[in-house]
Amino acid sequence: MAKKKVAARRVPRSATPRMFSDGKPTQAAQPTAAARANGVTSRTAGSAGRAPVALAQEYRYVTGDLRRLGLLAVGIFAVLIVLGVVVR
């Protein structure tokens, strides 16, 4: 007779997160003086100076991968069709 498995007890999450540092907020979390003057206090204050990048430029490797994947799929379908015709 097999042993009965006992489910592991799940520990509930704490209401307050654990702090693994000295407990002080980092510099990145604090808005800069210029951001406070403009009324920006969210996390976007540090990224406001970045220039937008075109998605095609940022993910150009994806199009090459998709092209290769499409060619592989067409090749496999061609092999399956040939095998289907030959085996009959």
N, C-alpha and C positions, 0 to 999 in steps of 0.2 A: 504494500500500500504506500502511495506517495505521501511525502510530508506536506502538510498544509502550509502555504506561504502566508506570512504575516505582513500586512501592508505597513510600510514605514510611516511613522507619525509625522505629519506636516506641521512645521512650526509657523505660526501666523507672523505676518510682517509687523514690524514695529511702527507706531504712529510717528515717531521721530527718527530720521535717518541717522546712521552712525557717522561719526566724524573721524577720519583717519589722519587728520593733521592737527595743527594747534588750535583749530576751531575758528580761526580768523578767515574772513572771506578773501579770495584772491584778488589781485589787482584787475584782472580781466572782468570780474563781476561788477566792479564799481565803474559808473559812468564817468567820463572825463569832464573837465570843467566846461569845455566847448559844447559838449553834448547836453550838459545840464542847462547851459545858457539858452540853447535852442529848444529846450523842453523835451529832448530825447532821453528817455531813461530806460529803454528796453535793451535787449541783447543786441539789437542791430546797430548800436552806437559805434562799435568797433568796425563794422563792415560797411559803413556808409561811404568810405573813401575808395572802395574797390570799383573798378570798371567792370561792366557786365561783359561776360564772355559768351560767344555764340555757342549754342549746343552742338552744332555740327563740328565746330573746332574742338570742343572739349571731348566729344565722344566719337571721334573719327575712327578709332580702332573698332568700334562696335559695328560700323557698316561693313568693314572688311570681314569680321567674324560672321556676320549674318549672310554675306555673300557666299563665304565658304560653306556655311551650314546649308544654304539653299542648294548649292551645287552638289553637296553630298546627298541631300534628300532626293534630288532629281536622279542622281546616279543609282541610288538604291532602288527607286521606283522602276528605273529602266531595267535593272537586273531582275527584279521581281516579274516584270512583264515578259521579259525574254524567257525566264525560267517557266513561267506559266504557259507560254506558247509552245516551248520545246517539250515539256513533260507530257502534254496531251497526246 
